[in-house]
Amino acid sequence: MILLADVGNSRIKWMSGADDVWPQHGQASHGDESWAELAGRLWSALPRPTRVLIVSVAGPEARAGLAAWIRQTWALDAEFVVSSAVACGVRNAYAEPERLGADRWVAMIAAWALLGQRCYVVDCGTAVTIDALATDGQHRGGVIIPGTRLMREALYRQTQQIPPEPGSIQLFGQSTAEGVWGGATYAVAAAIDGITARMRAAHGPGVCLLTGGGSKTLLPYLRGVYRLEPDLIFTGLRVIADITEPNASAPRTRSGA
């Protein structure tokens, strides 16, 4: 059994299984407990895995806490994916490859494994990233924009009369809350549509893959054609697991965004 985990800026998602059968999965917000406590709450009832592969953008404290719990509980060294110059048919556009966010790297590896052709990967998380892959697997680069929650929080922090409160997504908001929630959602959707259209115009046609925790929420507000792949990160982790030896960890360098 292999345990795969995607540790984002606000949530951790995981699944366990083998081959094409992954019966156990879950997700949780993080921030109110230690990483060891969170790991224990999520994974202590699982059978001991043979490997643990993790992609994390939550910083060194998360990596250290999860690695320590896994080592103490299962006597395993967690394998943390770090972006590299080349992997699984994808070539990194960054001059310093390890500074590319590991989640973006894994998503592109998954996209290439699924399609093997020019494509655009839109990952909707705390931040939204959009990356272009060429017909030969070359990463052409990408952009990073705030996600809907970050946009709302910027308004809450930087204004005096917009309180943080729940709202519904409306194009014609009839309250401040509706104006904020609708504005953030439509702004992110318009940015995704506009950026992918510009990328296709400059680089050529290709499938747009949509993934990340906010993808299902944003999809109804997008005007372009997108292929929803909510588990793209786990597809990439499975590809990486298939071609790497157990406990063959990548270089322990810091990753960026």
ABEGO torsion letter per residue (X at the ends): XBBBBBBBAABBBBBBEBEABBABBBBBBBGABBAAAAAAAAAAABBBBABBBBBBAAEAAAAAAAAAAAAAAAGBBBBBBBBBABBGGBBBABABAAABBAAAAAAAAAAAAAAGBBBBBBBBBABBBBBBBBAAGBBAEBBBBBBAAAAAAAAAAABAABBBBBBBBBABBABAAAAAAAAAAAAAAAAAAAAAAAAAAAAEBBBBBBBEAAAAAAAAABABBBBBBAAAAAAAAAAAAAABBBGBBBBBBBBBX
